[in-house]
Amino acid sequence: MKLSKFKFKLPEEQIALYPAENRDESRLLVVDKKTGKMEHRQFKNILEYFDEHDVMVFNDTKVFPARLYGNKEKTGARIEVFLLRELNREYKFWDVLVDPARKIRIGNKLYFGDTMVAEVIDNTTSRGRTLRFLFDGDYAEFKEKLMAFGETPIPTFIKRPVEPEDEARYQTIFAKHEGAVVAPASGLHFSRELMKRLEIKGIDFSFITLHAGLGNFREIDVEDLTKHKMDSEQMFVTEEAVNIVNKAKDTRHNICAIGTTSLRALETAVTADGHIKPFDGWTNKFIFPPYDFSVANRMVANFYMPYSTLLMIVAAFGGYELTMDVYDTALKEGYKFGPYGDAMLIM
């Protein structure tokens, strides 16, 4: 499978700048894998396609305000710092991306307001750096101040300034465990009302945690997809989540992965007999066609960017030809793309 097979022309006006006013009122394109039939619905109609004891697998990661701006010592140059992950809590070491990277060297200090200073102590990649934050207070106070400087890290292809409302918009209603810099977008469509209606109908929920990182948006620079390496992301699957999924597997109920991160997590935690096991570690699993899935038989996905690893996972699940046909239909019918856009249900 080649990178060039995932090219399509996406008009800029079809990249959603804002989500639907009500989370569950985005559009939903329902696709039957066996017949190729497509239905145009509203997201809250997803309830009609599931029965009692079917399982939805959600990613309950929580996005933190990872993008902040500091000023370089002496010159005062404005530097964007994107927090990727905490490396050492005691010494306040963070793995970050800086922009413009060429202006930042080991030993440089960056100032954030009047109360926060960071020193560059290592170069991890051409753009990446390790920062040590210099702060005298306790950890809770440090973390609170650091997060106060940050803004919601909506993707750069959403070409508008970040707004205060994005803090809630770019977060699922069930977000629980902080650590993501990319929202599990397919989960953004679920409102409290819809979750309650699903619960009343008897649909079971399984919550896993995969802290989605910027690697989901990183440009692929190889034509042969077998040579692409995904960034590692931290992931947790609890015994409770395992039992819910495995019970559905054993009783032949539908298992629906809500989003590409949930799908990758299931395929990371899978055992040889198609069940899943508890997991506490890191995954860099890259899924692209062809691929045989062992756990989920349904998935919910947003509409993703050309050449993206997210599109490749969907194509692996839905089948390459059908997925590209669905994307062609979505483009013609004016569906919105990106994390704030519309969704599809592949059955």
C-alpha positions in Angstrom: 0.0 0.0 0.0 1.4 3.3 -1.1 1.0 6.8 0.4 -0.1 8.2 -3.0 -3.3 6.1 -2.8 -4.6 8.3 -0.1 -4.6 11.5 -2.1 -7.8 13.4 -2.6 -8.7 17.1 -3.0 -10.2 18.6 0.1 -11.7 22.1 -0.4 -10.7 24.3 2.5 -14.3 25.3 3.1 -15.1 21.6 4.0 -12.7 21.7 6.9 -15.0 22.4 9.9 -13.9 25.5 11.8 -16.5 24.9 14.5 -18.5 21.8 15.7 -22.2 21.4 15.4 -24.1 23.6 17.9 -25.3 20.4 19.7 -22.7 17.6 19.8 -25.0 14.9 18.6 -26.5 16.9 15.7 -23.5 16.6 13.3 -24.2 14.6 10.2 -23.6 10.8 10.1 -22.9 8.8 7.0 -23.8 5.2 7.7 -22.0 2.6 5.6 -22.7 -1.1 5.2 -19.5 -2.9 4.4 -21.1 -5.9 2.9 -23.5 -4.1 0.5 -21.8 -0.7 0.1 -25.1 0.9 0.9 -24.9 4.4 2.4 -27.4 6.3 4.5 -27.3 10.0 5.4 -28.4 10.5 9.0 -27.9 12.8 12.0 -25.4 11.6 14.6 -28.0 11.1 17.3 -29.7 8.5 15.0 -26.7 6.2 15.8 -28.9 4.8 18.5 -31.0 3.0 15.9 -28.1 0.8 14.8 -27.3 -0.8 18.1 -29.1 -3.3 20.4 -29.0 -4.4 24.0 -25.5 -5.6 25.2 -23.7 -4.3 22.1 -20.6 -2.5 23.2 -19.1 0.9 22.4 -15.4 1.3 23.2 -14.5 4.9 24.1 -11.2 6.6 24.6 -11.4 8.6 27.9 -8.1 10.5 27.5 -8.2 14.1 28.4 -6.7 16.9 26.3 -4.5 19.4 28.2 -3.7 23.0 27.1 -0.5 22.0 25.4 0.3 25.1 23.3 1.9 28.0 25.0 4.0 31.0 24.0 7.1 32.3 25.7 9.8 34.9 25.1 13.5 34.1 24.5 15.9 35.7 27.0 17.7 38.9 25.7 16.0 39.1 22.3 12.4 38.7 23.6 11.6 36.7 20.4 8.2 35.0 20.6 8.5 31.2 20.7 5.7 28.7 20.5 6.2 25.8 22.9 4.1 22.7 22.4 4.1 20.4 25.4 4.3 16.8 24.3 4.7 14.9 27.6 6.1 15.2 31.1 9.4 13.4 31.4 10.2 13.9 35.1 7.8 15.3 37.7 10.5 15.9 40.4 12.8 17.9 38.1 10.0 19.4 36.0 11.4 18.1 32.7 9.1 18.2 29.6 9.5 16.9 26.1 8.4 19.8 23.8 8.4 21.1 20.3 9.5 24.7 19.7 8.8 27.0 16.8 10.9 28.5 15.3 13.3 25.7 16.2 16.3 27.3 14.6 16.3 30.1 17.2 16.5 27.8 20.2 19.7 26.2 21.5 20.8 24.3 24.6 21.2 26.7 27.5 18.6 29.2 26.2 16.0 30.4 28.7 12.4 31.1 27.9 10.1 33.3 29.9 6.4 32.8 30.4 4.8 35.9 32.0 6.5 37.0 35.2 6.4 33.8 37.1 7.7 31.0 34.9 11.1 30.3 33.4 12.3 27.3 31.4 15.8 26.3 30.4 16.6 24.2 27.3 18.7 21.3 28.5 18.6 18.9 25.5 17.9 18.7 21.8 15.8 15.6 21.1 15.0 16.1 17.4 15.4 18.9 14.9 12.3 20.6 16.3 12.1 18.9 19.7 13.7 20.0 22.9 13.8 19.0 26.6 12.8 21.9 28.8 13.5 22.1 32.6 11.0 24.5 34.2 12.5 26.6 37.0 9.8 27.0 39.6 10.2 27.1 43.4 6.6 26.2 44.4 5.1 22.7 45.0 4.2 20.5 42.0 0.4 21.3 42.2 1.1 25.0 42.0 3.6 24.6 39.2 1.2 22.5 37.1 -1.7 24.9 37.7 0.5 27.8 36.5 1.9 25.9 33.6 -1.6 24.9 32.4 -2.8 28.5 32.8 -0.3 29.7 30.2 -1.4 27.1 27.7 -4.2 27.1 25.2 -6.3 24.4 23.7 -4.2 22.6 21.0 -6.7 22.6 18.2 -5.0 21.4 14.9 -3.3 24.1 12.8 -5.4 23.2 9.8 -8.3 24.7 11.6 -7.4 28.2 10.4 -8.8 30.5 13.0 -7.6 31.7 16.5 -8.3 29.5 19.5 -11.3 30.7 21.4 -12.2 30.2 25.1 -15.0 27.9 24.1 -12.6 25.5 22.5 -11.6 24.3 26.0 -14.9 22.5 26.2 -15.5 21.9 22.5 -12.2 20.1 22.0 -12.9 17.6 24.8 -15.2 14.7 25.1 -17.8 14.7 27.8 -16.3 11.6 29.3 -12.7 12.8 29.3 -11.1 11.6 32.5 -7.3 10.9 32.3 -5.1 13.9 31.3 -2.4 13.3 28.8 -3.5 13.9 25.2 -2.6 16.7 22.9 -5.0 15.5 20.2 -8.7 15.0 21.0 -10.3 11.6 20.2 -12.5 13.3 17.7 -15.1 10.7 17.1 -16.0 10.8 20.8 -16.8 14.6 20.5 -20.2 13.8 18.9 -21.5 12.1 22.0 -23.7 14.3 24.2 -24.9 13.5 27.7 -28.4 13.1 26.4 -27.3 10.6 23.7 -25.1 8.6 26.2 -28.1 8.4 28.5 -30.4 7.2 25.7 -27.8 4.5 24.7 -27.5 3.5 28.3 -31.3 3.1 28.6 -31.4 1.0 25.5 -28.9 -1.4 27.2 -25.7 -0.6 25.2 -22.6 -1.3 27.3 -19.7 1.2 27.5 -16.0 0.2 27.7 -13.5 2.9 28.5 -9.9 2.6 27.5 -7.2 5.3 27.6 -4.8 6.2 24.8 -3.1 9.5 25.1 -3.2 10.7 21.5 -0.1 12.6 20.3 0.9 14.9 17.5 2.2 11.8 15.5 -1.4 11.5 14.3 -0.9 14.6 12.3 2.7 14.2 11.4 3.4 14.2 7.7 4.4 10.8 6.2 7.5 11.2 4.2 7.8 7.7 2.6 5.8 6.3 -0.3 6.0 2.7 1.0 3.8 2.7 4.1 5.6 -0.3 5.6 8.6 2.0 6.2 6.6 4.6 8.3 7.0 4.6 12.0 4.3 5.9 14.3 5.2 7.9 17.5 4.7 6.0 20.7 1.7 6.8 22.8 0.9 5.8 26.3 -2.1 3.5 26.7 -4.0 1.8 29.5 -6.7 -0.9 29.3 -8.2 -1.9 32.7 -9.6 -5.3 33.8 -13.1 -3.8 33.8 -12.8 -2.6 30.2 -11.4 -6.1 29.2 -14.3 -7.9 30.8 -17.0 -5.8 29.0 -15.4 -6.3 25.6 -14.6 -10.0 26.0 -18.1 -10.7 27.2 -19.6 -9.1 24.1 -17.1 -11.1 22.0 -18.2 -14.4 23.6 -21.9 -13.6 23.3 -21.6 -12.5 19.7 -22.7 -8.9 20.3 -21.4 -6.0 18.2 -18.3 -4.2 19.4 -17.9 -0.7 18.0 -14.7 1.2 18.3 -15.4 4.9 18.7 -12.6 6.4 16.7 -9.2 5.4 15.4 -7.5 5.6 18.8 -9.9 3.1 20.4 -9.5 0.8 17.4 -5.7 0.9 17.7 -5.9 0.3 21.4 -8.0 -2.8 20.9 -5.6 -4.2 18.3 -2.7 -3.5 20.6 -4.3 -5.3 23.5 -5.6 -8.2 21.5 -4.6 -11.8 22.3 -4.2 -14.7 19.8 -7.8 -15.8 20.3 -9.3 -12.4 19.5 -10.0 -11.4 23.0 -8.2 -8.4 24.7 -6.1 -8.3 27.9 -5.2 -5.6 30.4 -2.5 -3.3 29.1 -0.3 -0.6 30.7 2.4 0.7 28.4 3.1 2.3 25.1 1.9 1.6 21.6 3.2 2.6 18.2 0.9 0.4 16.2 0.4 1.6 12.6 -2.6 0.1 10.8 -3.1 0.5 7.1 -4.7 -1.7 4.4 -4.8 -4.7 4.2 -5.3 -5.6 7.8 -7.4 -8.2 9.6 -9.2 -6.9 12.7 -9.7 -9.2 15.6 -12.0 -7.4 18.0 -14.3 -4.6 16.7 -16.8 -5.3 13.9 -18.0 -1.7 13.7 -16.4 1.7 14.1 -17.2 5.4 14.2 -14.8 7.8 12.5 -14.7 11.4 11.5 -13.6 12.4 8.0 -9.9 12.9 8.0 -7.2 14.8 6.0 -5.6 13.4 2.8 -2.5 11.3 3.4 -3.3 11.0 7.1 -2.6 7.8 9.2 -6.2 8.3 10.5 -7.6 7.9 7.0 -5.4 4.8 6.5 -6.8 3.1 9.6 -10.4 3.8 8.4 -9.5 2.4 5.0 -8.1 -0.7 6.6 -11.3 -1.3 8.5 -13.8 -0.4 5.8 -11.8 -1.6 2.8 -9.8 0.7 0.7 -12.1 0.9 -2.3 -15.3 1.4 -0.3 -13.7 3.9 2.0 -12.5 6.1 -0.9 -16.0 5.8 -2.4 -17.5 7.0 0.9 -15.0 9.9 1.0 -16.0 10.8 -2.6 -19.7 10.8 -1.6 -18.9 12.9 1.6 -17.1 15.5 -0.5 -19.9 15.7 -3.0 -22.6 15.9 -0.3 -20.8 18.7 1.6 -19.8 16.7 4.7 -17.4 18.6 7.0 -13.9 17.2 7.7 -11.6 17.3 10.7 -12.2 16.9 14.5 -15.0 19.4 14.5 -16.6 17.9 11.4 -19.1 15.1 10.7 -18.8 11.4 11.2 -19.3 8.0 9.6 -20.5 4.7 11.1 -19.0 1.6 9.4 -21.0 -1.5 10.0 
